[in-house]
């Protein structure tokens, strides 16, 4: 694997960034969602937590710390996915929006898992 020089080069961070943008747009443009301040803010925070923990872990500059923060990012992806189900159950999201976001967050989670596995093999 090529050396990564910045967190911006990490594919899971790039995909999480896209997820952040998408959930912000959906929660702003959907009247019902935008009025549910608690869920709206929590799903945004969990999304942001994914990309933020990838970045923070990378900046710690040790493999063990990076792995620890990747596990936190992966847990935030699970939190996001759970909130996604509630958002769908409350009809804040269409089936198409729900499936698209679920696919994206699952991809991010798998990318994080792969990175964790690789980094653990280098210890």
BELWO-V532815 format. One record per residue. N is the residue number from 1. SS is DSSP state (H for helix, E for strand, C for the rest). D_LAST is the distance of its C-alpha to the last C-alpha in Angstrom with 1 decimal. Layout:
BEGIN
{{N & SS & D_LAST} {N & SS & D_LAST}}
END
This chain:
BEGIN
{{1 & C & 14.5} {2 & C & 16.5} {3 & C & 15.4} {4 & C & 16.5} {5 & C & 18.8} {6 & C & 20.0} {7 & H & 19.7} {8 & H & 23.0} {9 & H & 21.4} {10 & C & 19.2} {11 & H & 21.3} {12 & H & 20.7} {13 & H & 22.0} {14 & H & 24.9} {15 & H & 25.9} {16 & H & 25.7} {17 & H & 27.9} {18 & H & 30.4} {19 & H & 30.4} {20 & H & 31.2} {21 & H & 34.1} {22 & H & 35.4} {23 & H & 35.5} {24 & H & 37.2} {25 & H & 39.8} {26 & H & 40.5} {27 & H & 40.8} {28 & H & 43.2} {29 & H & 45.3} {30 & C & 45.8} {31 & H & 48.5} {32 & H & 47.6} {33 & H & 43.9} {34 & H & 44.7} {35 & H & 47.0} {36 & C & 44.5} {37 & H & 42.9} {38 & H & 40.6} {39 & H & 39.0} {40 & H & 39.1} {41 & H & 37.3} {42 & H & 34.7} {43 & H & 33.8} {44 & H & 33.6} {45 & H & 31.3} {46 & H & 28.9} {47 & H & 28.8} {48 & H & 28.2} {49 & H & 25.5} {50 & H & 23.4} {51 & H & 23.5} {52 & H & 23.5} {53 & H & 20.3} {54 & H & 18.5} {55 & H & 20.1} {56 & H & 19.6} {57 & H & 15.9} {58 & H & 15.5} {59 & H & 17.8} {60 & C & 15.9} {61 & C & 13.8} {62 & C & 10.5} {63 & H & 7.7} {64 & H & 8.2} {65 & H & 11.9} {66 & H & 11.9} {67 & H & 10.6} {68 & H & 13.2} {69 & H & 15.8} {70 & H & 15.2} {71 & H & 16.0} {72 & H & 19.1} {73 & H & 20.0} {74 & H & 19.9} {75 & H & 22.1} {76 & H & 24.4} {77 & H & 24.8} {78 & H & 26.0} {79 & H & 28.3} {80 & H & 29.7} {81 & H & 30.3} {82 & H & 32.2} {83 & H & 34.3} {84 & H & 34.9} {85 & H & 36.6} {86 & H & 38.8} {87 & H & 39.7} {88 & H & 40.8} {89 & H & 42.6} {90 & C & 44.6} {91 & C & 45.5} {92 & C & 43.9} {93 & C & 42.2} {94 & C & 43.8} {95 & H & 42.3} {96 & H & 41.3} {97 & H & 39.5} {98 & H & 37.8} {99 & H & 36.5} {100 & H & 35.4} {101 & H & 33.4} {102 & H & 31.9} {103 & H & 30.8} {104 & H & 29.3} {105 & H & 27.4} {106 & H & 26.2} {107 & H & 24.9} {108 & H & 23.0} {109 & H & 21.5} {110 & H & 20.5} {111 & H & 19.0} {112 & H & 16.9} {113 & H & 15.8} {114 & H & 14.9} {115 & H & 12.9} {116 & H & 11.0} {117 & H & 10.4} {118 & H & 9.3} {119 & H & 6.9} {120 & H & 5.4} {121 & H & 5.6} {122 & C & 3.8} {123 & C & 0.0}}
END
